[in-house]
Amino acid sequence: MKIEEYLSRLNAESNSIFTQSITYRDQLGVAHHASSCIYEFSENIADTSEKKILRTVSSQLESATFSACKGMYRQAFVSLRLSLEMGLASAYFSAHKLELHEWLDGRGDIKWTSLICENDGVLSSRFSKAFFKEFGEDMGECRDNAKRIYRQLSEYVHGNNETWESSEIELSFDEEKIETYFTLAKGVSEILLFVLSCRYLKSFSVDVLDSLEFIPEEMNHIGYIREYFGGPKG
């Protein structure tokens, strides 16, 4: 088969998958809203490097959803895992400026174990005590969720040996995979908003808080967030 025919066939298959994928309107709306929330949050962060990282996270979330819609599920999970890593890294680097600049000039890496370290990571009681102590009561649960989701994404990213046997790209709509994608994407966005809120909310002015309407909407189930935005206690 000529290369033009081969690529045209893949494109036709991907377009067919896309047509089936966009019937998931509600889930797609939730995923797009999540990436928009991350971007809007980033606009209020003073540090330009941290802001840029979160913009990349927002872009990766959109890229992940688009890949999933086109039937490129492995690529979708890769982008989703990267979003989780970089989103947590932006908060981690905000408290570790030396490591941020080492990473920016290529002398350092993002270390997942450091991000979710029970003692010093962004989902530790030490982190919450430094920026918003009330978050401490939910840090353990969020850390466990982050580990679980990261492990799931890693399984899809690496795959078993048989997933790599074919030398050709094979595209087909997979209902189970796209539903799994939406579930994991929702989990990633919830973790990122949780960590970012812990790190930055108390550094924002009243005007900025008023503009972040999506925070009390998305996190209304958390009493101390609801109260911080002027809602009822408890």
C-alpha positions in Angstrom: 0.0 0.0 0.0 1.3 3.4 -0.9 2.0 5.8 2.0 -0.7 8.2 0.8 -3.3 5.4 0.8 -2.1 4.1 4.2 -2.3 7.5 5.9 -5.6 8.3 4.2 -7.1 5.1 5.5 -5.9 6.0 9.1 -7.4 9.5 8.7 -10.8 8.0 7.6 -10.8 5.6 10.5 -9.9 8.4 12.9 -12.7 10.7 11.6 -15.2 7.8 12.0 -14.1 7.4 15.6 -14.4 11.2 16.1 -18.0 11.1 14.9 -18.8 8.5 17.6 -16.8 10.2 20.3 -18.5 13.6 20.0 -21.8 12.0 21.0 -20.4 12.1 24.6 -21.3 15.8 24.8 -21.7 16.1 28.6 -18.4 14.4 29.3 -16.6 16.4 26.7 -18.1 19.6 28.2 -16.8 18.6 31.6 -13.3 17.9 30.3 -13.1 21.2 28.4 -14.4 23.1 31.4 -11.6 21.5 33.5 -8.9 22.7 31.2 -10.5 26.2 31.1 -10.5 26.3 34.9 -6.7 25.5 35.0 -6.0 28.2 32.5 -8.1 30.8 34.3 -6.4 29.9 37.6 -3.0 30.4 36.0 -3.9 33.9 34.9 -3.9 35.0 38.5 -0.5 33.6 39.5 2.2 36.3 39.7 5.2 34.1 38.9 5.6 33.9 35.2 7.2 30.4 35.2 4.5 28.9 37.3 1.9 30.5 35.1 3.5 29.1 32.0 3.6 25.6 33.4 -0.1 25.7 34.2 -0.9 27.0 30.7 0.9 24.0 29.4 -1.1 21.8 31.7 -4.3 23.3 30.3 -3.1 22.7 26.8 -2.2 19.1 27.5 -5.6 18.5 29.0 -7.2 19.7 25.7 -4.7 17.7 23.7 -5.6 14.6 25.7 -9.3 15.0 25.1 -8.8 15.6 21.4 -6.6 12.5 21.1 -9.2 10.4 22.9 -11.9 11.7 20.5 -9.8 10.6 17.5 -9.2 7.1 18.9 -5.6 7.7 19.9 -6.2 6.5 23.4 -2.6 5.7 24.4 -1.6 9.3 23.4 -4.6 10.6 25.4 -3.4 8.8 28.5 0.2 10.0 28.0 -1.0 13.7 27.8 -3.3 13.2 30.8 -0.4 11.8 32.9 1.8 14.6 31.9 -0.9 17.1 32.9 -1.1 15.5 36.4 2.7 15.6 36.8 3.2 19.1 35.5 0.2 20.5 37.4 1.5 19.1 40.7 5.0 20.2 39.8 3.9 23.8 39.3 2.8 23.9 43.0 5.9 22.0 44.1 8.2 24.4 42.2 6.5 27.4 43.8 7.9 26.2 47.1 11.2 25.0 45.7 12.5 27.8 43.5 16.0 26.3 43.1 14.6 23.1 41.7 12.3 25.1 39.5 15.3 26.9 37.9 17.3 23.7 37.6 14.3 22.2 35.7 13.9 25.3 33.5 17.5 25.1 32.3 17.5 21.3 31.9 19.6 20.4 34.9 16.7 18.8 36.9 13.7 16.6 36.3 10.2 16.4 37.7 10.3 13.5 40.2 6.9 11.9 40.8 8.1 10.5 44.2 9.0 14.0 45.3 5.6 15.4 44.2 3.6 13.0 46.3 6.0 12.5 49.1 4.0 12.0 52.3 6.3 14.2 54.3 7.4 17.0 51.9 5.2 16.7 48.7 2.4 18.9 47.6 -0.1 16.5 49.1 1.5 16.5 52.6 0.3 18.0 55.8 3.5 20.1 55.8 2.4 21.7 52.5 -1.1 22.5 53.7 0.2 23.9 57.0 2.4 26.3 55.0 -0.4 27.6 52.7 -3.9 26.7 53.8 -3.9 24.4 56.9 -7.6 23.3 56.6 -6.7 21.3 53.5 -4.7 19.0 55.8 -7.7 17.0 56.7 -8.1 15.8 53.1 -4.5 15.6 52.0 -4.2 11.8 52.7 -7.2 10.9 50.6 -6.2 13.2 47.7 -2.6 11.7 47.8 -4.0 8.2 47.6 -6.2 9.2 44.7 -3.3 10.8 42.9 -1.2 7.6 43.3 -4.1 5.4 42.1 -4.8 7.6 39.0 -1.1 7.9 38.2 -0.7 4.1 38.4 -3.7 3.6 36.1 -2.4 6.1 33.6 1.0 4.5 33.7 -0.5 1.1 32.8 -2.2 2.6 29.7 1.0 4.5 28.8 3.4 1.6 29.0 1.0 -1.2 28.1 1.6 -4.9 28.1 3.9 -6.5 25.5 1.0 -7.6 23.2 -0.2 -4.0 22.8 3.0 -3.2 20.8 3.1 -6.3 18.6 1.5 -4.7 15.5 3.9 -2.7 13.3 0.9 -0.7 12.0 -1.3 1.8 13.7 -4.7 0.3 14.4 -7.6 2.7 15.2 -11.0 1.7 16.3 -13.6 3.2 18.6 -13.4 1.7 22.1 -16.3 2.6 24.4 -14.5 1.3 27.5 -11.4 3.3 26.9 -13.1 6.6 26.2 -15.3 6.2 29.3 -12.1 5.3 31.3 -10.5 8.4 29.9 -13.3 10.7 31.0 -13.2 9.2 34.5 -9.5 9.6 34.8 -9.6 13.1 33.3 -12.2 14.1 35.9 -10.0 12.7 38.7 -6.9 14.5 37.4 -8.7 17.9 37.2 -10.1 17.5 40.8 -6.6 16.7 42.2 -5.1 19.7 40.4 -7.7 22.1 41.5 -7.4 20.8 45.1 -3.6 21.3 45.2 -3.7 24.7 43.4 -6.4 26.0 45.7 -4.4 24.9 48.8 -1.3 26.6 47.4 -2.6 29.9 46.1 -6.1 30.8 47.4 -4.8 32.7 50.5 -2.4 34.7 48.3 -5.2 36.0 46.1 -7.0 39.3 46.6 -10.7 39.5 47.2 -11.2 40.7 43.6 -9.4 37.6 42.3 -11.3 35.3 44.5 -14.6 36.8 43.3 -13.5 36.1 39.7 -12.8 32.4 40.4 -16.4 31.4 40.6 -15.6 27.9 39.4 -13.7 27.1 42.6 -16.7 27.2 45.0 -18.8 25.5 42.3 -16.4 22.6 41.7 -15.4 22.2 45.3 -18.7 23.0 47.1 -18.6 19.7 48.9 -15.5 20.8 50.9 -16.7 22.8 53.9 -13.7 25.0 54.4 -13.6 26.0 50.7 -17.3 26.8 50.8 -16.8 28.9 53.9 -13.7 30.7 52.5 -15.8 31.9 49.6 -18.5 33.2 51.9 -20.8 30.1 51.9 -22.4 28.4 54.9 -20.3 26.6 57.4 -20.2 22.8 57.9 
